[in-house]
Amino acid sequence: MSRDVDRVFLDANVLFSAAYVPDSRLRELWALPSTKLITSQLALEEALRNLAVYYPDGVPALGDLSARITITPAVRADGALPGEVGLPDKDRPIVAAAVAALCTHLLTGDRRHFGALYGRKVHGVLILTPAQYLRLRKARR
């Protein structure tokens, strides 16, 4: 696997926001060169559930966006992450899936649960907000 390609895991809230706001900067992620977008079945289902409740018009957009993402199976987080990662049980499978998929980055807007991990690597996966990642990519040019 080439390290010249970023393997970027998208959390459910990133998927939701990209589908909810058609002109969102998040959609830039889908156009980045040398970037493979990845999510888990768990994250995709959560985004779909939330869209169906809060913004049903975004469901088709999520379908279009997810067609261009690699979707990995859900991963159990039991023992996969050190306890000091400090995430609620519901968020641990997201990090575990990113690690299992050999991602370089995990993008999430969940400041409440992931905020303390922003800018840190967990098992080699750098956790960032989407805005931080887009700035990083812009600086690399």
N, C-alpha and C positions, 0 to 999 in steps of 0.2 A: 504494500500500500504506500503510495506516494505521500510524503509529508507536505508536498506542495499544494495539496488540496485540503481545505478546511472541511472537517466533518462536523456539521453544526446541528445539534439537537434542539428542536423547538418545543417548548413547554406548551401546555394547553392554552394558557392565556395569550401567548404570541399568536397561535393559530386562530383563536377567537378574534383577537383584535385585527388581524390581517383580513379576515373574512368580513368583519363588522364594518370596517372603514375602507371602502374601495380605493381611496387615494392616500392611504396610510403609507408612511415611509417604510413600514415593515415589509411592504411588497418589494422593496429594493432587494431584500434578501434573495428572492427568487431569480433575480437578474445578475447576481454576482458571479463573476467568473471564478473558476477553481474553488467552488463551494458545493458541497453535497449536503442537502437538507435532509434531516432525519427526524422522525418522531416515533413514539411508541403507539401501539393500538390503544393503550390506556389513555394517553394524552389526547389522541384524536377523538376518542369516544367522549371524553370530558368536554372538549371544545364543541363537539356536535350537540351534546345534551344542553349545554349552556346557550348555544345559538338558538336551538329549537324553542327554548323558553323565553329568552330575552330579545332575540332578533332573528326570527324565522327566515327573513329575506336573505340572511347571510349564509344559510345552509348550502345553496348551490355554489356560492363562491368558495366555501370551504372544500366542497367536492372538487372544484377546478384546481385549487391550490394544492390539495393533498394528492392529486394525480401526479404532481411533480416533486413528491417527497418519498423517500424510502421509509416505509412503515415497518417497524420491528415489533416482534411480539412483546407482550408485557413481561416484565422480569420481576421476580420476587426479590425483595431487598434484604431478606433474612441473612444476616452475616456478611452481606456484600459491601457494607459501608461501615466504617468505624463509628462508634457511638458518639464521638466528639463532633461529628458532622452537624449534629444538633438540628435535625429536621423533624417535623411531625411525621408520623408513620405514613400518612397519605402522600407525602412528597418524596419519601425515600425511593419508591420504585421509579420515579422520574430520573433521579441521579443514577440509580443502578442500571436503568436502560441505556442512558448515555454512555456509561462506562462499558457496558456489555457490547454496545455498538461501535466501540473504539472511537468515540467522538473526541474532537479536539476542544469543542466548546459546547456549553449548554446555555441557551438564551431563555431567560424568564423575566417577566415583569413583576413577579411576586416578591415585592420588597419585604413584606411582612415575614415570610418564611425563609427566603433565600438571601435577604439583604446582608446578613453577616458573612455570607459566602461570596459576595460579589468581589471579583478580582482574585479569588483564590482558586487553586486547583484541587480537585478531589479525584484521586486515582488518575491523574493526568488530564482531567477535563476542567477547562477554565470556565468558571461560571460568571456570566455577564448579563447585563440588560441588553436588549436589542440595540439601543442607542450607543452603548459602550462598544459593542461589536462593530457597528457601522462606522464609528469614529476610528476604531482600530484598523479596519480595512481601508478607510480613506487615507490614513497615515502611512500605510504600507505602499501605496502607489508611488 
